[in-house]
Amino acid sequence: MAASSLPDDLLDDLLDDLRDALGPDAVLTDPDLLRAYERDEADLCAAGTPLAVTRPRSTDEVAAVVRAAGRYGVPVVPQGARTGLAGAANAIDGALVLSTTAMDAILEIDPVSRIARVQPGVINATLSAAVTQQGLWYPPDPGSWESSTIGGNVATNAGGMCCVKYGVTSEYVLGLEVVLASGEVLRTGRRTAKGVAGYDLTRLFVGSEGTLGVITEVTVALRPAPAESLTLVAVFGSTATAGEAVARIAAQGLSPSLLELLDRTHLVAIEAYRPMGLRTDAEALLLAAVDTGLRAAADLADLAAVCEAAGAEEVYAATDAVEAAALLQARRLAHPAMERYAAETYPGGNGGLIIDDLAVPRGALAALLDGVARIAAECEVPIGVVGHAGDGNMHPNIVVDRADPASLERGRRAFDEIMRLGLDLGGTCTGEHGVGLLKRDWLAREIGPVGVRVHQAIKAALDPAGLLNPGKVL
Ligand SMILES: Cc1cc2nc3c(=O)[nH]c(=O)nc-3n(C[C@H](O)[C@H](O)[C@H](O)COP(=O)(O)OP(=O)(O)OC[C@H]3O[C@@H](n4cnc5c(N)ncnc54)[C@H](O)[C@@H]3O)c2cc1C
């Protein structure tokens, strides 16, 4: 068991209360197990050791955990699959981790209303597969879709590759069940196609990163399955030219179902991670798809023409669905491939990544990409860029040597410079990964003092003792 600020007798009482409510198997205190729940996938973010991990199976059990935490004044850190990239799910010393992974039931799929109702621990890909069997589609598709949970996706308002056409998680969340810090159960939203009753509390909890309540049930909207897509690859001599092509695609009213950018660092890293014949000599590659059925071939030709006019050195269409799937898979491998690339860049496997996630207006994408290249040179750190170009949402991945304080300092300076540039270009400090621990300072700069006060007032109203995921977001 980890160190706790609770006196031993109270700690024992708390654990007894939790075991009574959840059963002994759902309360983990073995130090080896606790270590496994300390952090999410964000590199270089602080994490503590929880006093216990709880794995409730129902809303009542979640409420029991939250009430017990409240009685003893112990913070609660909600966790899904811990794939987060901002440290938002990182444990805090002496806190209770509330893992939703045992709440993994799909409660309902209603093809008439086109909705699904799920517990928060359902994996995104599991829901996707289940609705596909009924000819339906749940679009939000973060790169982590095979491991991240719907609860985590909702709590971070996750994006993904198809969001350029179909929108992010918040656009699919119709209603929520949430256990509040008081232990009360709040139901928000609706299951109807329309509904405007009261404040939009559903949206308030979407993206709240576990700081306002524990999401215990999610009702999502589904769509009919899309038509099969056609895919093209455009090769550019610089990332900024690829960014310019994205702006032109938008300006011409084209509507790709996917528009992703990979720079040379990523192409090299992915090819080393899993050889698949990618053009590692290209400075930047745009991956685009259309899913417009009978119009798809013509729409793909329009996309190709815009890329060529913007300066693409080469444009080619995927020959078949197998090649298109391989290209998509290459894009999905960007994160693990860059992790390995970073580890191998410095001696002793000491390389790490500071992952940025800013979004700028599409018209400013070229300026952002130019600026990132300049900052990499000025700060003398390798920076690879990948992202959802069609949304203006880029992930500059800053490669640092964890064993070298000077390298870490240069990496952090580059991170700040990129953030500053993004905000100056009219952007936001996080397009999809959330604020977590990584971007708290930048959130405050982005929303200003009035925005900070409103955030604090909402937090104080819902969680007056500050027990839910403290230190995250604000
Ligand atoms: C390889 C890889 C690719 C990725 N690609 C994308 C991408 O394309 N788009 C994108 O947006 N993100 C991406 N991510 C980031 C991450 O997968 C998402 O943020 C995801 O939504 C996190 O889900 P999770 O279940 O892992 O949540 P966690 O990481 O466990 O938690 C994330 C946050 O949600 C809170 N939380 C979790 N469950 C609940 C709940 N039930 N109630 C209240 N709060 C809760 C936690 O407290 C924390 O603040 C990627 C990550 C990896 C590793």
The ligand as an ORCA input file, in Angstrom:
! r2SCAN-3c Opt
* xyz 0 1
  C      -1.491      5.578    -29.823
  C      -2.400      6.670    -29.345
  C      -3.151      7.357    -30.266
  C      -4.029      8.365    -29.834
  N      -4.783      9.008    -30.770
  C      -5.660      9.941    -30.370
  C      -6.490     10.610    -31.329
  O      -6.412     10.360    -32.531
  N      -7.377     11.516    -30.877
  C      -7.485     11.812    -29.537
  O      -8.331     12.633    -29.182
  N      -6.716     11.195    -28.623
  C      -5.811     10.272    -28.999
  N      -5.034      9.659    -28.065
  C      -5.156     10.044    -26.648
  C      -6.130      9.153    -25.811
  O      -6.251      7.871    -26.379
  C      -7.504      9.807    -25.677
  O      -7.370     10.977    -24.901
  C      -8.559      8.899    -25.056
  O      -9.812      9.540    -25.165
  C      -8.306      8.543    -23.592
  O      -9.171      7.473    -23.224
  P      -8.811      6.519    -21.997
  O      -9.902      5.534    -21.831
  O      -7.469      5.954    -22.164
  O      -8.828      7.553    -20.795
  P      -7.716      7.866    -19.704
  O      -6.429      8.192    -20.345
  O      -7.707      6.793    -18.683
  O      -8.327      9.177    -19.039
  C      -8.358     10.390    -19.754
  C      -9.084     11.457    -18.930
  O     -10.448     11.085    -18.803
  C     -10.812     10.975    -17.430
  N     -11.769      9.868    -17.371
  C     -11.637      8.621    -17.890
  N     -12.771      7.931    -17.701
  C     -13.628      8.745    -17.044
  C     -14.959      8.620    -16.572
  N     -15.657      7.496    -16.733
  N     -15.516      9.670    -15.943
  C     -14.842     10.830    -15.785
  N     -13.595     11.011    -16.215
  C     -12.996      9.982    -16.843
  C      -9.513     10.758    -16.681
  O      -9.607     11.233    -15.347
  C      -8.573     11.607    -17.504
  O      -8.734     12.948    -17.127
  C      -4.124      8.676    -28.460
  C      -3.353      7.972    -27.539
  C      -2.489      6.985    -27.960
  C      -1.692      6.234    -26.931
*
